[in-house]
Each structure stands twice: as C-alpha cells, then as structure tokens.
Amino acid sequence: MAAPTFGLHDNQRAGADMRKARRLASLLCAVSLSLAGCSLLPKADDAASTPDGTPAQADGKPGDGAAPHDVPTVRLITAQTPTVRAWRKQGAQHIYKRYASKIYKGKIPPLVYAVVVVETDLDAAGRVVQVSFSRTPGHAPEVPPQIAEMIKAASPFPAPGRLGAHTYVDTWLWDKSGKFQLDTLTQGQRSR
C-alpha cells in the first residue's frame, strides 16, 4: 500500500480553508464587539434619571419628569432638498439686499480672512429664532458675533412657505476689509 502524498493542490486548498477561517473569526469578533458596545453606554432614559430611578431635571435634581422647554434634546438640520436650496438662495439674496454696501464685489482673494458656517433657525414666518455656528475662525473671534448681529438685524427673512420652520445653513466668506460673500451667491475666488 502506498503512502499518501500531498500535492500542490492540497496545499492551496489548505491555505484557502485557513483564509476562510480567519475571515470568519474576524467577522465573529467584529459582531461580538459591536454587540458588547451596545451595553457599554447607558440608555438615554437611564442617563436622565437619578440613582433612585426618578427622572432628573436639567440641574440633575429629581423632578416631575418634564423636560425643560428651553433645552433642545436633538438639533435637526433641514435636508438640502431642491426646495431648501431654492429658499437658501432667497435667504442669501435677502442678506445681500440688506447689506449691499458690505458685499465684496467680484472674486474674493484666494485666502479669505475668515470662513464661518452659520446655522440660522427660522420660524414659519421667517423670523430668526437663533443663530449658531458650526465652524468659526480661531484667529478672528470678532467675526462670528458681527455675523450673528447682522442676521438678527435682517430678520424677518422671506417666509419659508411650505418648508415651515427650519434651519438655514450658509457659509460666510469674510474678507479682512470687513466685506463678505455668502457661499450660496459667491462669485468665486481669484487664483492669485
């Protein structure tokens, strides 16, 4: 009787089986870690309660369970649908009309002084409810407050119509001269 021999194909099959086993082990490890991570963070209900299980107030003291009215739990940003983009253009035109003398004419320089991303919460009538920033320049801390004041002074904006209350997001490109352009209506940047 002849001794079994192992050919080249047998080694390739063994290597393929080993790779499959490693992939399966990696997948199982990833799934296990994902599921374990779910139990590491407390549920929102648990985080908002006191040790005795009663709901906490904003100051961390036990309360009646009612959430404070002035503390938003989730910040909703309006999706950029065609209707929202069209209104965004109207909002930018409203600011341009209100501050015509502060608009930078032509293409702005390649290095603008400040880039500020502004989120303006509007009610259904176009009145400014709140102005906040998702990007501010660390080297130009004086710019965001100026922008916030300008936006508040420009209220009310055109009524959003069927959009209703929403968050108008635009990027302000601020030149060192104090003039600006909005990304929605920018004429672009010079190459030099």
C-alpha positions as CSV (number, residue, x, y, z in Angstrom):
1,M,0.0,0.0,0.0
2,A,1.3,3.4,-1.0
3,A,1.8,6.2,1.4
4,P,-0.5,9.2,0.8
5,T,1.2,12.0,-1.0
6,F,0.3,15.7,-0.7
7,G,0.4,17.6,-3.9
8,L,0.5,21.3,-4.7
9,H,-3.3,21.5,-5.0
10,D,-3.8,20.1,-1.5
11,N,-1.6,22.9,0.0
12,Q,-3.6,25.5,-1.9
13,R,-6.8,24.1,-0.6
14,A,-5.5,24.1,2.9
15,G,-4.4,27.8,2.5
16,A,-7.8,28.8,1.2
17,D,-9.5,27.0,4.1
18,M,-7.3,28.8,6.5
19,R,-8.1,32.2,4.9
20,K,-11.8,31.4,5.2
21,A,-11.4,30.5,8.9
22,R,-9.6,33.8,9.6
23,R,-12.3,35.8,7.8
24,L,-15.0,34.1,9.8
25,A,-13.1,34.6,13.1
26,S,-12.6,38.3,12.2
27,L,-16.3,38.7,11.4
28,L,-17.4,37.0,14.6
29,C,-15.0,39.2,16.6
30,A,-16.4,42.4,15.0
31,V,-20.0,41.3,15.6
32,S,-19.2,40.5,19.2
33,L,-17.5,43.8,19.8
34,S,-20.4,45.7,18.2
35,L,-22.9,43.9,20.4
36,A,-20.8,44.4,23.5
37,G,-20.5,48.2,22.7
38,C,-24.3,48.4,22.9
39,S,-24.3,47.6,26.5
40,L,-21.4,49.9,27.4
41,L,-23.3,53.2,27.0
42,P,-26.3,54.0,29.3
43,K,-29.7,54.3,27.6
44,A,-30.9,57.9,27.3
45,D,-33.6,57.1,29.9
46,D,-31.0,55.8,32.4
47,A,-28.7,58.8,31.9
48,A,-31.5,61.2,32.6
49,S,-32.6,59.6,35.9
50,T,-31.3,59.8,39.4
51,P,-29.9,56.8,41.3
52,D,-33.4,56.1,42.8
53,G,-34.8,55.9,39.3
54,T,-36.8,59.1,39.2
55,P,-36.3,61.4,36.2
56,A,-33.8,64.2,36.7
57,Q,-34.3,67.9,36.0
58,A,-31.8,69.9,33.9
59,D,-29.9,70.6,37.1
60,G,-29.6,66.9,38.0
61,K,-32.1,67.0,40.9
62,P,-35.1,64.7,41.0
63,G,-38.1,66.2,39.3
64,D,-41.5,65.5,37.9
65,G,-40.0,64.1,34.7
66,A,-40.9,67.0,32.5
67,A,-38.1,68.1,30.2
68,P,-37.2,71.8,30.4
69,H,-38.8,73.7,27.5
70,D,-35.8,75.8,26.6
71,V,-33.3,72.9,26.2
72,P,-33.5,71.2,22.8
73,T,-32.8,67.4,23.0
74,V,-31.9,67.0,19.3
75,R,-30.7,69.5,16.8
76,L,-32.4,69.0,13.5
77,I,-30.8,70.4,10.3
78,T,-33.0,70.6,7.3
79,A,-32.0,68.3,4.5
80,Q,-30.7,70.1,1.4
81,T,-33.6,69.3,-1.0
82,P,-34.2,71.4,-4.1
83,T,-36.8,73.4,-2.3
84,V,-34.4,74.2,0.6
85,R,-31.7,75.1,-1.8
86,A,-34.0,77.5,-3.6
87,W,-35.1,79.1,-0.4
88,R,-31.4,79.3,0.7
89,K,-30.8,81.4,-2.4
90,Q,-33.7,83.7,-1.4
91,G,-32.2,84.0,2.1
92,A,-28.8,84.9,0.8
93,Q,-30.4,87.5,-1.6
94,H,-32.2,88.9,1.4
95,I,-28.9,89.4,3.2
96,Y,-27.2,90.8,0.1
97,K,-30.1,93.4,-0.3
98,R,-29.9,94.4,3.3
99,Y,-26.1,94.7,3.4
100,A,-25.4,95.8,-0.2
101,S,-22.5,98.1,0.9
102,K,-20.8,95.2,2.8
103,I,-20.8,92.7,-0.1
104,Y,-17.4,92.0,-1.6
105,K,-17.6,92.8,-5.3
106,G,-16.0,90.4,-7.8
107,K,-14.0,87.3,-7.0
108,I,-12.7,87.2,-3.5
109,P,-8.9,86.8,-2.7
110,P,-7.5,83.2,-2.6
111,L,-7.0,83.5,1.2
112,V,-10.1,84.9,2.9
113,Y,-9.7,86.3,6.4
114,A,-12.5,84.1,7.9
115,V,-14.7,81.3,6.9
116,V,-17.8,80.9,9.1
117,V,-20.5,78.3,8.8
118,V,-23.7,79.7,10.2
119,E,-26.9,77.9,11.2
120,T,-29.9,80.2,11.5
121,D,-33.0,78.8,13.0
122,L,-36.1,80.4,11.4
123,D,-39.8,80.1,12.4
124,A,-42.5,79.6,9.8
125,A,-42.8,83.4,9.3
126,G,-39.1,83.8,8.6
127,R,-38.2,85.3,11.9
128,V,-34.8,84.5,13.3
129,V,-35.1,82.3,16.4
130,Q,-31.5,81.5,17.0
131,V,-28.1,81.9,15.3
132,S,-25.3,79.4,15.9
133,F,-22.1,78.4,14.3
134,S,-20.8,75.0,13.2
135,R,-17.4,76.5,12.1
136,T,-15.7,79.6,13.4
137,P,-12.2,81.0,12.9
138,G,-10.0,80.8,15.9
139,H,-7.8,83.7,14.6
140,A,-10.8,86.0,14.1
141,P,-13.1,85.7,17.1
142,E,-14.6,89.1,16.3
143,V,-16.3,87.9,13.1
144,P,-19.0,85.5,14.3
145,P,-20.6,88.0,16.7
146,Q,-20.8,90.5,13.9
147,I,-22.4,88.0,11.6
148,A,-24.9,87.0,14.3
149,E,-25.9,90.7,14.8
150,M,-26.3,91.2,11.1
151,I,-28.5,88.2,10.7
152,K,-30.7,89.2,13.6
153,A,-31.0,92.7,12.3
154,A,-32.0,91.3,8.9
155,S,-35.0,89.5,10.4
156,P,-37.5,88.7,9.2
157,F,-36.3,86.7,6.2
158,P,-38.7,85.8,3.4
159,A,-41.3,83.4,4.8
160,P,-40.2,79.8,4.1
161,G,-43.6,78.9,2.8
162,R,-44.3,75.2,2.9
163,L,-40.9,74.5,4.4
164,G,-42.1,75.9,7.6
165,A,-39.7,76.4,10.5
166,H,-36.2,75.2,9.6
167,T,-32.5,75.8,9.8
168,Y,-30.9,77.9,7.1
169,V,-27.2,77.0,6.7
170,D,-24.8,79.1,4.8
171,T,-21.1,79.8,4.7
172,W,-19.9,83.3,5.1
173,L,-16.6,84.2,3.4
174,W,-15.3,87.2,5.2
175,D,-12.6,89.5,3.8
176,K,-10.1,91.4,6.0
177,S,-11.8,94.6,4.7
178,G,-15.0,93.6,6.6
179,K,-16.8,92.8,3.4
180,F,-18.2,89.4,2.7
181,Q,-19.8,87.0,0.3
182,L,-22.1,84.1,1.0
183,D,-21.2,80.7,-0.4
184,T,-24.6,80.4,-2.0
185,L,-24.1,83.5,-4.1
186,T,-20.3,83.7,-4.3
187,Q,-18.6,84.9,-7.5
188,G,-15.7,82.5,-6.7
189,Q,-12.1,83.1,-5.7
190,R,-9.2,84.5,-7.6
191,S,-6.4,82.2,-8.3
192,R,-3.8,84.8,-7.2
